[in-house]
Amino acid sequence: MDRVLVEVAKEYDGRLTVARLDIDESPETPPEYDVTAIPTLYVFKGGSIVATRIGPASKGNVVDLVTPHL
């Protein structure tokens, strides 16, 4: 997923922010967002989750997830 997210971050630079959370380093965060599987992708807009994808994703999957919210 890292490679895909890096590509999306570069392609959409200035239009969205891509952030990654290492759950081993921040184990208290996943329960706050009801993360039940890894990877889980959330799209936030205005501080609220507006889209979710659970499981591996291609670049096209990620673009399809974020595009409606740009």
N, CA, C and O atoms as a printed pandas DataFrame, in Angstrom:
     atom_number atom_name residue_name chain_id  residue_number  x_coord  y_coord  z_coord
0              1         N          MET        A               1    0.812   -1.194    0.000
1              2        CA          MET        A               1    0.000    0.000    0.000
2              3         C          MET        A               1    0.856    1.260    0.000
3              4         O          MET        A               1    0.457    2.288   -0.548
4              5         N          ASP        A               2    2.028    1.178    0.613
5              6        CA          ASP        A               2    2.855    2.381    0.687
6              7         C          ASP        A               2    3.158    2.959   -0.689
7              8         O          ASP        A               2    3.063    4.169   -0.893
8              9         N          ARG        A               3    3.524    2.091   -1.640
9             10        CA          ARG        A               3    3.861    2.562   -2.987
10            11         C          ARG        A               3    2.656    3.251   -3.630
11            12         O          ARG        A               3    2.792    4.310   -4.241
12            13         N          VAL        A               4    1.496    2.651   -3.490
13            14        CA          VAL        A               4    0.270    3.220   -4.057
14            15         C          VAL        A               4   -0.023    4.574   -3.432
15            16         O          VAL        A               4   -0.337    5.531   -4.140
16            17         N          LEU        A               5    0.076    4.660   -2.125
17            18        CA          LEU        A               5   -0.223    5.927   -1.445
18            19         C          LEU        A               5    0.778    7.017   -1.803
19            20         O          LEU        A               5    0.405    8.184   -1.925
20            21         N          VAL        A               6    2.039    6.650   -1.970
21            22        CA          VAL        A               6    3.050    7.630   -2.388
22            23         C          VAL        A               6    2.713    8.166   -3.784
23            24         O          VAL        A               6    2.811    9.369   -4.028
24            25         N          GLU        A               7    2.320    7.283   -4.690
25            26        CA          GLU        A               7    1.955    7.711   -6.048
26            27         C          GLU        A               7    0.749    8.647   -6.024
27            28         O          GLU        A               7    0.746    9.675   -6.701
28            29         N          VAL        A               8   -0.267    8.296   -5.250
29            30        CA          VAL        A               8   -1.465    9.134   -5.165
30            31         C          VAL        A               8   -1.117   10.485   -4.536
31            32         O          VAL        A               8   -1.595   11.523   -4.994
32            33         N          ALA        A               9   -0.297   10.477   -3.501
33            34        CA          ALA        A               9    0.101   11.726   -2.843
34            35         C          ALA        A               9    0.819   12.650   -3.826
35            36         O          ALA        A               9    0.567   13.855   -3.842
36            37         N          LYS        A              10    1.705   12.094   -4.639
37            38        CA          LYS        A              10    2.423   12.906   -5.629
38            39         C          LYS        A              10    1.472   13.447   -6.698
39            40         O          LYS        A              10    1.522   14.625   -7.050
40            41         N          GLU        A              11    0.613   12.577   -7.201
41            42        CA          GLU        A              11   -0.297   12.967   -8.288
42            43         C          GLU        A              11   -1.309   14.027   -7.839
43            44         O          GLU        A              11   -1.700   14.883   -8.633
44            45         N          TYR        A              12   -1.728   13.975   -6.589
45            46        CA          TYR        A              12   -2.755   14.884   -6.084
46            47         C          TYR        A              12   -2.177   15.915   -5.109
47            48         O          TYR        A              12   -2.903   16.485   -4.295
48            49         N          ASP        A              13   -0.886   16.142   -5.200
49            50        CA          ASP        A              13   -0.213   17.116   -4.330
50            51         C          ASP        A              13   -0.908   18.475   -4.411
51            52         O          ASP        A              13   -1.162   18.990   -5.500
52            53         N          GLY        A              14   -1.207   19.038   -3.258
53            54        CA          GLY        A              14   -1.883   20.321   -3.205
54            55         C          GLY        A              14   -3.399   20.205   -3.190
55            56         O          GLY        A              14   -4.099   21.177   -2.907
56            57         N          ARG        A              15   -3.912   18.997   -3.498
57            58        CA          ARG        A              15   -5.361   18.779   -3.516
58            59         C          ARG        A              15   -5.825   17.896   -2.370
59            60         O          ARG        A              15   -6.984   17.948   -1.956
60            61         N          LEU        A              16   -4.889   17.072   -1.855
61            62        CA          LEU        A              16   -5.222   16.232   -0.707
62            63         C          LEU        A              16   -3.964   15.925    0.076
63            64         O          LEU        A              16   -2.853   16.094   -0.427
64            65         N          THR        A              17   -4.137   15.476    1.297
65            66        CA          THR        A              17   -3.032   15.063    2.151
66            67         C          THR        A              17   -3.160   13.575    2.401
67            68         O          THR        A              17   -4.223   13.091    2.790
68            69         N          VAL        A              18   -2.079   12.853    2.178
69            70        CA          VAL        A              18   -2.048   11.423    2.460
70            71         C          VAL        A              18   -1.252   11.236    3.741
71            72         O          VAL        A              18   -0.117   11.700    3.852
72            73         N          ALA        A              19   -1.851   10.555    4.703
73            74        CA          ALA        A              19   -1.182   10.286    5.973
74            75         C          ALA        A              19   -1.243    8.793    6.255
75            76         O          ALA        A              19   -2.186    8.112    5.853
76            77         N          ARG        A              20   -0.246    8.300    6.938
77            78        CA          ARG        A              20   -0.169    6.881    7.254
78            79         C          ARG        A              20    0.031    6.752    8.749
79            80         O          ARG        A              20    0.771    7.529    9.352
80            81         N          LEU        A              21   -0.628    5.770    9.348
81            82        CA          LEU        A              21   -0.493    5.513   10.775
82            83         C          LEU        A              21    0.053    4.109   10.975
83            84         O          LEU        A              21   -0.513    3.140   10.468
84            85         N          ASP        A              22    1.140    3.999   11.706
85            86        CA          ASP        A              22    1.703    2.697   12.071
86            87         C          ASP        A              22    1.015    2.269   13.361
87            88         O          ASP        A              22    1.262    2.846   14.420
88            89         N          ILE        A              23    0.153    1.259   13.273
89            90        CA          ILE        A              23   -0.626    0.876   14.457
90            91         C          ILE        A              23    0.235    0.256   15.550
91            92         O          ILE        A              23   -0.176    0.220   16.710
92            93         N          ASP        A              24    1.421   -0.231   15.201
93            94        CA          ASP        A              24    2.319   -0.756   16.223
94            95         C          ASP        A              24    2.890    0.374   17.076
95            96         O          ASP        A              24    3.154    0.186   18.264
96            97         N          GLU        A              25    3.078    1.541   16.474
97            98        CA          GLU        A              25    3.610    2.691   17.198
98            99         C          GLU        A              25    2.520    3.515   17.873
99           100         O          GLU        A              25    2.799    4.262   18.811
100          101         N          SER        A              26    1.285    3.387   17.405
101          102        CA          SER        A              26    0.154    4.137   17.966
102          103         C          SER        A              26   -1.037    3.199   18.176
103          104         O          SER        A              26   -2.071    3.376   17.533
104          105         N          PRO        A              27   -0.913    2.210   19.058
105          106        CA          PRO        A              27   -1.971    1.212   19.212
106          107         C          PRO        A              27   -3.284    1.753   19.781
107          108         O          PRO        A              27   -4.316    1.088   19.698
108          109         N          GLU        A              28   -3.247    2.947   20.354
109          110        CA          GLU        A              28   -4.460    3.522   20.930
110          111         C          GLU        A              28   -5.372    4.145   19.866
111          112         O          GLU        A              28   -6.553    4.364   20.136
112          113         N          THR        A              29   -4.863    4.431   18.682
113          114        CA          THR        A              29   -5.639    5.120   17.658
114          115         C          THR        A              29   -6.643    4.227   16.915
115          116         O          THR        A              29   -7.785    4.652   16.739
116          117         N          PRO        A              30   -6.287    3.033   16.476
117          118        CA          PRO        A              30   -7.260    2.222   15.722
118          119         C          PRO        A              30   -8.608    2.017   16.427
119          120         O          PRO        A              30   -9.639    2.118   15.762
120          121         N          PRO        A              31   -8.656    1.738   17.725
121          122        CA          PRO        A              31   -9.975    1.591   18.353
122          123         C          PRO        A              31  -10.828    2.864   18.304
123          124         O          PRO        A              31  -12.057    2.787   18.296
124          125         N          GLU        A              32  -10.188    4.017   18.272
125          126        CA          GLU        A              32  -10.931    5.281   18.190
126          127         C          GLU        A              32  -11.707    5.397   16.879
127          128         O          GLU        A              32  -12.722    6.090   16.813
128          129         N          TYR        A              33  -11.222    4.713   15.832
129          130        CA          TYR        A              33  -11.842    4.777   14.509
130          131         C          TYR        A              33  -12.463    3.440   14.099
131          132         O          TYR        A              33  -12.788    3.244   12.928
132          133         N          ASP        A              34  -12.624    2.540   15.036
133          134        CA          ASP        A              34  -13.222    1.221   14.783
134          135         C          ASP        A              34  -12.519    0.452   13.668
135          136         O          ASP        A              34  -13.171   -0.214   12.864
136          137         N          VAL        A              35  -11.195    0.544   13.620
137          138        CA          VAL        A              35  -10.429   -0.204   12.631
138          139         C          VAL        A              35  -10.476   -1.679   13.022
139          140         O          VAL        A              35  -10.079   -2.051   14.127
140          141         N          THR        A              36  -10.964   -2.513   12.107
141          142        CA          THR        A              36  -11.093   -3.939   12.371
142          143         C          THR        A              36  -10.193   -4.785   11.478
143          144         O          THR        A              36  -10.049   -5.985   11.710
144          145         N          ALA        A              37   -9.586   -4.174   10.459
145          146        CA          ALA        A              37   -8.714   -4.896    9.536
146          147         C          ALA        A              37   -7.633   -3.952    9.034
147          148         O          ALA        A              37   -7.784   -2.730    9.032
148          149         N          ILE        A              38   -6.533   -4.574    8.609
149          150        CA          ILE        A              38   -5.419   -3.806    8.072
150          151         C          ILE        A              38   -5.164   -4.308    6.655
151          152         O          ILE        A              38   -5.089   -5.521    6.458
152          153         N          PRO        A              39   -5.028   -3.445    5.670
153          154        CA          PRO        A              39   -5.123   -1.989    5.753
154          155         C          PRO        A              39   -6.574   -1.494    5.731
155          156         O          PRO        A              39   -7.464   -2.134    5.171
156          157         N          THR        A              40   -6.771   -0.363    6.344
157          158        CA          THR        A              40   -8.031    0.365    6.269
158          159         C          THR        A              40   -7.713    1.767    5.787
159          160         O          THR        A              40   -6.844    2.438    6.344
160          161         N          LEU        A              41   -8.408    2.207    4.764
161          162        CA          LEU        A              41   -8.213    3.553    4.235
162          163         C          LEU        A              41   -9.437    4.390    4.566
163          164         O          LEU        A              41  -10.568    3.977    4.309
164          165         N          TYR        A              42   -9.211    5.553    5.131
165          166        CA          TYR        A              42  -10.281    6.499    5.414
166          167         C          TYR        A              42  -10.036    7.770    4.634
167          168         O          TYR        A              42   -8.895    8.217    4.520
168          169         N          VAL        A              43  -11.075    8.354    4.100
169          170        CA          VAL        A              43  -11.011    9.675    3.480
170          171         C          VAL        A              43  -11.733   10.611    4.435
171          172         O          VAL        A              43  -12.904   10.416    4.761
172          173         N          PHE        A              44  -11.008   11.633    4.876
173          174        CA          PHE        A              44  -11.572   12.638    5.768
174          175         C          PHE        A              44  -11.841   13.909    4.986
175          176         O          PHE        A              44  -11.057   14.290    4.116
176          177         N          LYS        A              45  -12.935   14.558    5.293
177          178        CA          LYS        A              45  -13.230   15.871    4.724
178          179         C          LYS        A              45  -13.906   16.676    5.824
179          180         O          LYS        A              45  -14.915   16.252    6.389
180          181         N          GLY        A              46  -13.348   17.823    6.116
181          182        CA          GLY        A              46  -13.900   18.657    7.172
182          183         C          GLY        A              46  -13.857   17.985    8.533
183          184         O          GLY        A              46  -14.680   18.271    9.401
184          185         N          GLY        A              47  -12.886   17.083    8.718
185          186        CA          GLY        A              47  -12.727   16.400    9.995
186          187         C          GLY        A              47  -13.601   15.167   10.168
187          188         O          GLY        A              47  -13.538   14.508   11.206
188          189         N          SER        A              48  -14.418   14.844    9.163
189          190        CA          SER        A              48  -15.295   13.675    9.244
190          191         C          SER        A              48  -14.895   12.633    8.197
191          192         O          SER        A              48  -14.404   12.980    7.123
192          193         N          ILE        A              49  -15.106   11.371    8.513
193          194        CA          ILE        A              49  -14.846   10.302    7.559
194          195         C          ILE        A              49  -15.964   10.308    6.517
195          196         O          ILE        A              49  -17.143   10.200    6.853
196          197         N          VAL        A              50  -15.571   10.436    5.240
197          198        CA          VAL        A              50  -16.557   10.483    4.159
198          199         C          VAL        A              50  -16.488    9.258    3.246
199          200         O          VAL        A              50  -17.381    9.047    2.425
200          201         N          ALA        A              51  -15.432    8.452    3.387
201          202        CA          ALA        A              51  -15.306    7.239    2.586
202          203         C          ALA        A              51  -14.353    6.280    3.283
203          204         O          ALA        A              51  -13.443    6.698    3.999
204          205         N          THR        A              52  -14.574    4.995    3.065
205          206        CA          THR        A              52  -13.769    3.954    3.696
206          207         C          THR        A              52  -13.511    2.834    2.708
207          208         O          THR        A              52  -14.371    2.497    1.895
208          209         N          ARG        A              53  -12.331    2.266    2.784
209          210        CA          ARG        A              53  -12.006    1.042    2.041
210          211         C          ARG        A              53  -11.217    0.146    2.974
211          212         O          ARG        A              53  -10.239    0.584    3.581
212          213         N          ILE        A              54  -11.629   -1.087    3.092
213          214        CA          ILE        A              54  -10.933   -2.053    3.929
214          215         C          ILE        A              54  -10.299   -3.092    3.020
215          216         O          ILE        A              54  -10.957   -3.653    2.144
216          217         N          GLY        A              55   -9.015   -3.342    3.238
217          218        CA          GLY        A              55   -8.284   -4.325    2.451
218          219         C          GLY        A              55   -7.355   -3.656    1.461
219          220         O          GLY        A              55   -7.379   -2.435    1.300
220          221         N          PRO        A              56   -6.538   -4.456    0.801
221          222        CA          PRO        A              56   -5.588   -3.918   -0.176
222          223         C          PRO        A              56   -6.303   -3.154   -1.286
223          224         O          PRO        A              56   -7.460   -3.425   -1.607
224          225         N          ALA        A              57   -5.587   -2.194   -1.863
225          226        CA          ALA        A              57   -6.175   -1.371   -2.923
226          227         C          ALA        A              57   -5.119   -1.031   -3.966
227          228         O          ALA        A              57   -3.949   -0.823   -3.645
228          229         N          SER        A              58   -5.551   -0.980   -5.199
229          230        CA          SER        A              58   -4.683   -0.522   -6.280
230          231         C          SER        A              58   -4.737    1.008   -6.314
231          232         O          SER        A              58   -5.542    1.632   -5.624
232          233         N          LYS        A              59   -3.872    1.585   -7.122
233          234        CA          LYS        A              59   -3.897    3.036   -7.282
234          235         C          LYS        A              59   -5.267    3.480   -7.797
235          236         O          LYS        A              59   -5.811    4.480   -7.329
236          237         N          GLY        A              60   -5.816    2.750   -8.745
237          238        CA          GLY        A              60   -7.132    3.086   -9.281
238          239         C          GLY        A              60   -8.216    3.041   -8.219
239          240         O          GLY        A              60   -9.108    3.889   -8.199
240          241         N          ASN        A              61   -8.142    2.051   -7.333
241          242        CA          ASN        A              61   -9.109    1.960   -6.236
242          243         C          ASN        A              61   -9.032    3.179   -5.335
243          244         O          ASN        A              61  -10.056    3.730   -4.933
244          245         N          VAL        A              62   -7.805    3.600   -5.017
245          246        CA          VAL        A              62   -7.622    4.754   -4.129
246          247         C          VAL        A              62   -8.107    6.029   -4.813
247          248         O          VAL        A              62   -8.784    6.849   -4.193
248          249         N          VAL        A              63   -7.765    6.197   -6.080
249          250        CA          VAL        A              63   -8.217    7.373   -6.829
250          251         C          VAL        A              63   -9.746    7.407   -6.876
251          252         O          VAL        A              63  -10.351    8.460   -6.675
252          253         N          ASP        A              64  -10.366    6.265   -7.138
253          254        CA          ASP        A              64  -11.829    6.212   -7.158
254          255         C          ASP        A              64  -12.419    6.550   -5.807
255          256         O          ASP        A              64  -13.504    7.128   -5.737
256          257         N          LEU        A              65  -11.730    6.202   -4.731
257          258        CA          LEU        A              65  -12.204    6.488   -3.374
258          259         C          LEU        A              65  -12.133    7.974   -3.048
259          260         O          LEU        A              65  -13.060    8.525   -2.455
260          261         N          VAL        A              66  -11.033    8.628   -3.435
261          262        CA          VAL        A              66  -10.843   10.025   -3.028
262          263         C          VAL        A              66  -11.436   11.055   -3.988
263          264         O          VAL        A              66  -11.842   12.135   -3.559
264          265         N          THR        A              67  -11.489   10.736   -5.267
265          266        CA          THR        A              67  -11.900   11.709   -6.282
266          267         C          THR        A              67  -13.242   12.385   -6.001
267          268         O          THR        A              67  -13.342   13.601   -6.162
268          269         N          PRO        A              68  -14.258   11.663   -5.597
269          270        CA          PRO        A              68  -15.549   12.353   -5.343
270          271         C          PRO        A              68  -15.503   13.382   -4.215
271          272         O          PRO        A              68  -16.422   14.188   -4.074
272          273         N          HIS        A              69  -14.447   13.359   -3.420
273          274        CA          HIS        A              69  -14.372   14.225   -2.246
274          275         C          HIS        A              69  -13.377   15.368   -2.401
275          276         O          HIS        A              69  -13.120   16.103   -1.447
276          277         N          LEU        A              70  -12.819   15.520   -3.592
277          278        CA          LEU        A              70  -11.846   16.604   -3.816
278          279         C          LEU        A              70  -12.571   17.922   -4.022
279          280         O          LEU        A              70  -11.931   18.954   -4.225
